[in-house]
Amino acid sequence: MLIPFIIFAICVILYSPLIKFLRRYKLGQYIREEGPDLHSYKAGTPTAGGILFVLVPSLFIFFVNTADALALIFFGFIGFLDDFLSLKRKKSMGLRAWQKFLLQVIFSTVIYLIVNPQRNHILIPFTHSTLNLGYFYPIFAILFIAGFSNAVNLTDGLDGLAGGVFLTTSLPYWVFLNQSEKSLLYTSVAVMAFLIYNIKPAKVFMGDTGALALGGLLATVSLRTSNELSLICFTPVFLAETFSVILQVVSFKIFKRRIFKMAPLHHHFELLGWKEERIVQMFTLVNLAITTFFMLGAPQ
């Protein structure tokens, strides 16, 4: 258990100089124009801070599981490229949607081939049954990894939100998997160090660099352990944020009406007048309650 403390200490020590470096070279967040006006004061906050909780744990995870380390690095690279282009162009848009999705599919395919290209079934949660997907499994696996990386990214909109929700997902999920997945533990302690600097008022944002990497890791671990459907039980907030965007787009395209004041879901609550801290606390506690139930109280 010494390694988690080492990772935490390294990240805590390195975040201060990283933030100073990002500030010195004015590598700050550009706020999207269609976002809430409440976020205008966050413009210029150093971004891409997720690079530390991608690289530092990866150095140790490589000795535990190559696929997990590559998931962090691959998706962290996509996110870093997106953050870099955003900073270079001086606007909130980095990679185009199709470019990002193409890279996600390519890297997801590589991870799938490393993990288990011979398998074609998934476990049904809390049962001893499996669901055989046959030839559709590779497509499912690739889109599953790509999709989950985006789910975390959509949640990263408030100070401390994505990091807090990730911890209340990854640690219960780590216990659910019999505390055998060190990749989750190592990354979680690094995210804890990040949150010291990310809670409101945030001194640094994880950026797409961190958000895409965290989602990619969760999906890879679940894929590798045949627990894809179980992961869904442990990611209620990530899924709610994702489906709020999907429903908003579909509703507007078909009915020309919006279901939410703004998507993802956390922006809806902001526009209802909720304070940022309250939203983060509510989302994190709801996520913790549900994941704890599945960790301890769900039928086996």
Summary of the structure (lengths in Angstrom):
residues: 300
radius of gyration: 18.5
end to end distance: 28.1
largest distance: 55.7
contacts: 1050
relative contact order: 0.15
helix: 71%
strand: 3%
